[in-house]
Amino acid sequence: MNAPFMIRLTAPEEISEVIALAEATGLFEPEQIESLAQTIHQYFNCTTESRDLWLTCYSDKPVGIAYVAPERMTEGTWNLYLIAVHPNQQQKGYGKSLLQHVEKTLSDRGERILLVETSGTEDFEYVRRFYRKNGFEEEARIREFYASGIDKIVFRKVLPLSKNL
């Protein structure tokens, strides 16, 4: 990484930058971007307590984002719904740092498992390689989940017990 950076909770005034960053990756279809925008707006406009986490990796501007939420009806299982680094900032360690921050935050809270799902297409191989390099194991494959010929692959990582508990 060239410039100093920090990872912090996403601020409401960053919503448009966060959505633009996710869109710039090219990993999401327009309807997925719209769903993401609705989710983050609901998060910031919600009057009820939410355990979801939106995190921003910030240099001089947002360079990466992550969204993680608990899996309903489980104890300590969370889903990483989004982790993205702007294409101009990839291969600099931001994604790894963001993922490690998510894992440490959840571990410090006593959470047990982090799941992430991704596409089984060839153009997502670099995404799957990223998760494998960071200690995730392929847990399941659901054939033709997204569309005909496009599998969903679920990765799983057991979070370490925090020394802070």
Sequence and secondary structure as in RCSB ss.txt:
>XXXX:A:sequence
MNAPFMIRLTAPEEISEVIALAEATGLFEPEQIESLAQTIHQYFNCTTESRDLWLTCYSDKPVGIAYVAPERMTE
GTWNLYLIAVHPNQQQKGYGKSLLQHVEKTLSDRGERILLVETSGTEDFEYVRRFYRKNGFEEEARIREFYASGI
DKIVFRKVLPLSKNL
>XXXX:A:secstr
  S  EEEE  GGGHHHHHHHHHHTS S HHHHHHHHHHHHHHHH  S    EEEEEESSSEEEEEEEEE TTSS
SEEEEEEEEE GGGTTSSHHHHHHHHHHHHHHHTT  EEEEEEE SGGGHHHHHHHHHTT EEEEEEEEEEETTE
EEEEEEEE    TT 
